[in-house]
Amino acid sequence: MARYFKEQDIDEFRECFYLFARSGHIKSMDELTVIMRSLGLAPTISELASYLKQKGGKMTFADFLEVMHIHSRVENLPKEVVDAFKAGDPSRKGLIPARQLRHMLQNWGECLSVKEVDRIFREANVTNNSMVKYEDFVKIACAPVPDYY
């Protein structure tokens, strides 16, 4: 896997892997979810289940590197989200009402809770009555979760 990632990236992956998979193996979807999302990726529940199933329900660090390689090749989440916003922005102003954004986050796809949306809005300095520049919002929302949450 060294041919796919820089040594610095592998070190970061290793540190995160062993922080959450203390036994040296990922044994649950929860562990895999936390590790991948901590590294800035946003796999879906079905993707996570598939990765774990392909590895027989138990994943070593080498297996995890393979999964990271496969997933990082298919995911460019910020671009995908901005493209989706652009598709729903006929005026091409780059803005969306905060109330509409809240509704989308709580009711579409993998629905977020009110508390999760409140945290994201707080981090992005969004109020319920404001207009949101969706490109800026996506950069903040897709950033890795800070340690203090």
ChimeraX attribute file (.defattr): number of C-alpha atoms within 10 A of each C-alpha:
attribute: neighborCount
match mode: 1-to-1
recipient: residues
	/A:1	13
	/A:2	9
	/A:3	6
	/A:4	12
	/A:5	14
	/A:6	11
	/A:7	12
	/A:8	9
	/A:9	13
	/A:10	15
	/A:11	12
	/A:12	12
	/A:13	21
	/A:14	15
	/A:15	13
	/A:16	16
	/A:17	25
	/A:18	15
	/A:19	12
	/A:20	17
	/A:21	20
	/A:22	10
	/A:23	10
	/A:24	14
	/A:25	20
	/A:26	24
	/A:27	16
	/A:28	15
	/A:29	18
	/A:30	13
	/A:31	15
	/A:32	23
	/A:33	18
	/A:34	16
	/A:35	22
	/A:36	21
	/A:37	15
	/A:38	19
	/A:39	18
	/A:40	13
	/A:41	20
	/A:42	21
	/A:43	18
	/A:44	12
	/A:45	13
	/A:46	9
	/A:47	12
	/A:48	20
	/A:49	17
	/A:50	14
	/A:51	23
	/A:52	21
	/A:53	13
	/A:54	13
	/A:55	14
	/A:56	10
	/A:57	15
	/A:58	17
	/A:59	22
	/A:60	16
	/A:61	16
	/A:62	12
	/A:63	18
	/A:64	23
	/A:65	20
	/A:66	15
	/A:67	18
	/A:68	19
	/A:69	14
	/A:70	12
	/A:71	18
	/A:72	14
	/A:73	8
	/A:74	9
	/A:75	13
	/A:76	12
	/A:77	17
	/A:78	18
	/A:79	13
	/A:80	12
	/A:81	16
	/A:82	17
	/A:83	13
	/A:84	11
	/A:85	19
	/A:86	17
	/A:87	10
	/A:88	11
	/A:89	13
	/A:90	9
	/A:91	8
	/A:92	10
	/A:93	10
	/A:94	17
	/A:95	18
	/A:96	16
	/A:97	15
	/A:98	19
	/A:99	15
	/A:100	13
	/A:101	18
	/A:102	18
	/A:103	14
	/A:104	13
	/A:105	17
	/A:106	17
	/A:107	12
	/A:108	9
	/A:109	9
	/A:110	10
	/A:111	13
	/A:112	16
	/A:113	13
	/A:114	13
	/A:115	10
	/A:116	13
	/A:117	18
	/A:118	16
	/A:119	14
	/A:120	17
	/A:121	20
	/A:122	11
	/A:123	12
	/A:124	16
	/A:125	11
	/A:126	16
	/A:127	14
	/A:128	14
	/A:129	9
	/A:130	13
	/A:131	16
	/A:132	22
	/A:133	15
	/A:134	21
	/A:135	18
	/A:136	13
	/A:137	19
	/A:138	18
	/A:139	16
	/A:140	16
	/A:141	18
	/A:142	16
	/A:143	14
	/A:144	15
	/A:145	13
	/A:146	7
	/A:147	6
	/A:148	4
	/A:149	5
